[in-house]
């Protein structure tokens, strides 16, 4: 799954899927991310298993690279 900027707020509604996970998000979203049980990571881009998260739109190039790498690894190909 890939989520960037304020998109992590959607994940806070399904706490059972993010409790104990590490993720980054837009700085203003940090309280909600932590309240949902995830660990907020202060980086522009973070990968935690099958979860790729980004801080904001300037992180899109790296975010997309990591997201496509995740997709490629799931179907056995390489990018």
N, C-alpha and C positions, 0 to 999 in steps of 0.2 A: 504494500500500500504506500502511496506517496501523498504527502500532505504538506502544504506550504502556507506561510503567513498566518492568517486567522483561521485557516481550515482546521487546525487542531481543535478548535472549539467544538466542532462536530463530534470529534472523538471523545470529548469529555462527557458526552451523553451515554456512552457505552463504556463506562469505567472498567468493567470486567476485562476489557480487551487492552487497556493501557496501564493498569495498576502494575507498578514495578518496572515499566518500560522507561527508556530514556528517549527524550525528544527535544527538539528545539521548536520555537514558534516566534511569532512577532512578540517583542518584549512585553507589550501590554497584555498579552495572553498568558504570561507566566503564572499569575495567581490561579487561574482556572485550571491550567495544566497540572500544577502541583496539587490543587484541591481534589483533582480527579485521581490522584495517586501516582502520577508519572513523575519522573525526575527531569527537571528542566535543565538542558545543557546549553551553555552560553556560547554556541558556535553558529555560524551561518548555515551549516549543513550537518546533519547527523544521520547515521545509519545504525539501526538497532534490529538486527535480524531481518525480518521481512518488512520493516517499517523505515521509510526514508522521509525525513522531515527537513524542511527548510525554514529559514528565518523570514525572508521577504523576497520580492521579485528580483533584486540584484543577484540572488543566489541561484536563479533558474538554470544557468548553464551547468553548474556542478550537480544541482538537484536532478536535472534530466539525465545526466550521465549516470549517476548512481541508480536512478530509477530504472533506466534501460538495462543497466548491468544486472540488476535484481531480476528483471523480467527474463533476460537472456539466460541467467543461471537456472531459472525455474524450468526452462524448456531445453536445457542442455546445449545451447549455442553460446557463442561469444561475440562481443561487440568490440 
